């Protein structure tokens, strides 16, 4: 089962890694365009907060899922002390 999905997973990861610089360039270009226009200077600060928010959400989600799994593991071990 694992050998069947391993090549597919490797191709997906490889494609994602190859496209990462293109995505990062687009983000930097948007910020530069905002900072160069007079009406965009105030908007650039909000853009910074939006980037920080979007970066933090995945960490918060995985952290919450990790806490749930950890608590379930501890609860299961307290019920079965012989493990």
C-alpha positions in Angstrom: 0.0 0.0 0.0 2.7 2.5 0.9 4.8 1.6 -2.1 1.9 2.5 -4.3 1.4 6.0 -3.0 5.1 6.9 -2.4 5.8 7.9 -6.1 2.7 10.0 -6.2 3.5 11.7 -2.9 7.1 12.4 -4.1 5.9 14.0 -7.3 3.5 16.3 -5.4 6.1 17.4 -3.0 8.6 18.0 -5.8 6.1 20.1 -7.7 5.3 22.1 -4.6 8.9 22.8 -3.9 9.6 23.8 -7.5 6.7 26.3 -7.5 7.5 27.9 -4.1 9.8 30.6 -5.4 7.2 31.7 -7.9 4.6 32.0 -5.2 7.0 34.0 -3.0 7.9 36.3 -5.8 4.2 37.2 -6.4 3.8 38.1 -2.7 6.9 40.3 -2.8 5.7 42.0 -6.0 2.3 42.9 -4.4 4.0 44.4 -1.4 6.4 46.5 -3.6 3.4 47.7 -5.6 1.6 48.7 -2.5 4.5 50.6 -1.0 5.3 52.5 -4.2 1.8 54.0 -4.6 0.8 57.0 -2.4 -2.6 55.5 -1.4 -1.0 52.1 -0.9 1.4 53.1 1.9 -1.3 52.8 4.6 -2.6 49.6 3.0 0.9 48.1 3.1 0.8 47.9 6.9 -2.5 46.0 6.8 -1.0 43.8 4.2 1.8 42.9 6.6 -0.7 42.0 9.3 -2.6 39.8 6.8 0.6 37.9 5.9 1.3 37.3 9.6 -2.2 36.1 10.1 -2.1 33.7 7.2 1.3 32.4 8.4 0.1 31.7 11.9 -3.2 29.9 11.2 -1.6 26.6 10.0 0.6 26.5 13.1 -2.4 27.1 15.3 -4.4 24.4 13.6 -1.6 21.8 13.8 -0.8 22.8 17.4 -4.5 22.3 18.4 -4.6 19.0 16.6 -1.4 17.9 18.4 -2.9 18.8 21.7 -6.1 16.8 21.0 -4.0 13.8 20.0 -1.7 14.1 23.0 -4.6 14.3 25.4 -6.4 11.4 23.8 -3.2 9.3 24.1 -2.7 10.3 27.8 -6.4 9.5 28.5 -6.1 6.1 26.8 -2.9 5.2 28.7 -4.5 6.2 32.1 -7.3 3.7 31.4 -4.9 0.9 30.4 -1.9 1.1 32.8 -0.4 -2.2 31.7 0.6 -0.7 28.3 
